[in-house]
Amino acid sequence: MENTFFCCQIDFATSEAAEALIIRNEILRKPLQLSYNPEDIEHEWDSVHLGVFLSDHTMIGTLILKPLTQDVIKMRQVAISSEWQGRGIGKLLVSYSEDFAAKLGFSSIELHARMSAVPFYTSLEYQIKGDVFSEVGIEHLKMFKYLNSTSES
Ligand SMILES: CC(C)(COP(=O)(O)OP(=O)(O)OC[C@H]1O[C@@H](n2cnc3c(N)ncnc32)[C@H](O)[C@@H]1OP(=O)(O)O)[C@@H](O)C(=O)NCCC(=O)NCCS
């Protein structure tokens, strides 16, 4: 049977947010021999947390959108469970988050892409801005995308 997926918002400090943190830790921190401190998470209350789920509600990916200004929102912590990578799930979640941000009134998304993920964001029409820099001990590039305005309220 073919899998179906859906994306939706996750409330901060809920069991779903804890589930998202497990995925983030596995995919984004463990490979760097790092882990999250409570302080890393506490300041995320002002961000939009999104997840992608199987039809049985198993979470298989997550990301965060943090407002930077009235116009710009930052995409952070993009992580798809390893067994689901390379199957279009990241693309689905990023597209959903772009629509979500546009509906909130943001006109662009920026992000810090690990070098290994730059081709993923390029394939989704994000552009590189500036030079390589180091974050969490690895090289990154700043990328951005202008969002199409939406007529929906
Ligand atoms: C990077 C990541 C979010 C991408 O999600 P994904 O579900 O694996 O990617 P998708 O299958 O949706 O790929 C979408 C497109 O990007 C391309 N793509 C994805 N990863 C790629 C890579 N490393 N190199 C080249 N192209 C890539 C795919 O070929 C696909 O292109 P298509 O639409 O033309 O077929 C996911 O692999 C992941 O969680 N990686 C580890 C954590 C990470 O690096 N997070 C980002 C931190 S900045």
The ligand as an SDF file (V2000), in Angstrom:
LIG
                    3D

 48 50  0  0  0  0  0  0  0  0999 V2000
   18.3920   17.5780    3.8120 C   0  0  0  0  0  0  0  0  0  0  0  0
   17.0390   16.9020    4.0340 C   0  0  0  0  0  0  0  0  0  0  0  0
   16.1560   17.7990    4.9080 C   0  0  0  0  0  0  0  0  0  0  0  0
   16.3640   16.7220    2.6610 C   0  0  0  0  0  0  0  0  0  0  0  0
   15.1210   16.0560    2.8290 O   0  0  0  0  0  0  0  0  0  0  0  0
   14.8020   14.7560    1.9330 P   0  0  0  0  0  0  0  0  0  0  0  0
   13.4590   14.2820    2.2660 O   0  0  0  0  0  0  0  0  0  0  0  0
   15.9160   13.7940    2.1170 O   0  0  0  0  0  0  0  0  0  0  0  0
   14.8930   15.3830    0.4660 O   0  0  0  0  0  0  0  0  0  0  0  0
   13.8450   15.1570   -0.7400 P   0  0  0  0  0  0  0  0  0  0  0  0
   13.7490   13.7000   -1.0200 O   0  0  0  0  0  0  0  0  0  0  0  0
   12.5670   15.8650   -0.4380 O   0  0  0  0  0  0  0  0  0  0  0  0
   14.6070   15.8890   -1.9350 O   0  0  0  0  0  0  0  0  0  0  0  0
   14.0470   16.9990   -2.6100 C   0  0  0  0  0  0  0  0  0  0  0  0
   14.9440   17.3650   -3.7490 C   0  0  0  0  0  0  0  0  0  0  0  0
   16.2460   17.7080   -3.2560 O   0  0  0  0  0  0  0  0  0  0  0  0
   17.2330   16.8700   -3.8550 C   0  0  0  0  0  0  0  0  0  0  0  0
   18.2170   16.5410   -2.8220 N   0  0  0  0  0  0  0  0  0  0  0  0
   17.9700   16.1900   -1.5460 C   0  0  0  0  0  0  0  0  0  0  0  0
   19.1320   15.9900   -0.8830 N   0  0  0  0  0  0  0  0  0  0  0  0
   20.1040   16.2110   -1.8090 C   0  0  0  0  0  0  0  0  0  0  0  0
   21.5120   16.1710   -1.7610 C   0  0  0  0  0  0  0  0  0  0  0  0
   22.1800   15.8990   -0.6160 N   0  0  0  0  0  0  0  0  0  0  0  0
   22.2040   16.4420   -2.8890 N   0  0  0  0  0  0  0  0  0  0  0  0
   21.5550   16.7380   -4.0410 C   0  0  0  0  0  0  0  0  0  0  0  0
   20.2210   16.8220   -4.1510 N   0  0  0  0  0  0  0  0  0  0  0  0
   19.5130   16.5570   -3.0430 C   0  0  0  0  0  0  0  0  0  0  0  0
   16.4820   15.6340   -4.2930 C   0  0  0  0  0  0  0  0  0  0  0  0
   17.1500   15.0010   -5.3590 O   0  0  0  0  0  0  0  0  0  0  0  0
   15.1500   16.1930   -4.7270 C   0  0  0  0  0  0  0  0  0  0  0  0
   15.2140   16.7590   -6.0130 O   0  0  0  0  0  0  0  0  0  0  0  0
   14.0220   16.5300   -7.0770 P   0  0  0  0  0  0  0  0  0  0  0  0
   12.8070   17.1890   -6.4830 O   0  0  0  0  0  0  0  0  0  0  0  0
   14.5340   17.1860   -8.2930 O   0  0  0  0  0  0  0  0  0  0  0  0
   13.8740   15.0590   -7.1850 O   0  0  0  0  0  0  0  0  0  0  0  0
   17.1610   15.5050    4.7030 C   0  0  0  0  0  0  0  0  0  0  0  0
   17.8870   14.6510    3.8310 O   0  0  0  0  0  0  0  0  0  0  0  0
   17.8220   15.5420    6.0650 C   0  0  0  0  0  0  0  0  0  0  0  0
   17.1360   15.6180    7.0860 O   0  0  0  0  0  0  0  0  0  0  0  0
   19.1730   15.4640    6.0820 N   0  0  0  0  0  0  0  0  0  0  0  0
   19.9420   15.4510    7.2950 C   0  0  0  0  0  0  0  0  0  0  0  0
   19.7900   16.7180    8.1050 C   0  0  0  0  0  0  0  0  0  0  0  0
   20.1060   17.9580    7.3400 C   0  0  0  0  0  0  0  0  0  0  0  0
   21.1100   18.0490    6.6350 O   0  0  0  0  0  0  0  0  0  0  0  0
   19.2360   18.9590    7.5180 N   0  0  0  0  0  0  0  0  0  0  0  0
   19.3990   20.2510    6.8920 C   0  0  0  0  0  0  0  0  0  0  0  0
   20.2540   21.0820    7.7560 C   0  0  0  0  0  0  0  0  0  0  0  0
   20.5780   22.6670    7.0130 S   0  0  0  0  0  0  0  0  0  0  0  0
  1  2  1  0
  2  3  1  0
  2  4  1  0
  2 36  1  0
  4  5  1  0
  5  6  1  0
  6  7  2  0
  6  8  1  0
  6  9  1  0
  9 10  1  0
 10 11  2  0
 10 12  1  0
 10 13  1  0
 13 14  1  0
 14 15  1  0
 15 16  1  0
 15 30  1  0
 16 17  1  0
 17 18  1  0
 17 28  1  0
 18 19  1  0
 18 27  1  0
 19 20  2  0
 20 21  1  0
 21 22  1  0
 21 27  2  0
 22 23  1  0
 22 24  2  0
 24 25  1  0
 25 26  2  0
 26 27  1  0
 28 29  1  0
 28 30  1  0
 30 31  1  0
 31 32  1  0
 32 33  2  0
 32 34  1  0
 32 35  1  0
 36 37  1  0
 36 38  1  0
 38 39  2  0
 38 40  1  0
 40 41  1  0
 41 42  1  0
 42 43  1  0
 43 44  2  0
 43 45  1  0
 45 46  1  0
 46 47  1  0
 47 48  1  0
M  END
$$$$
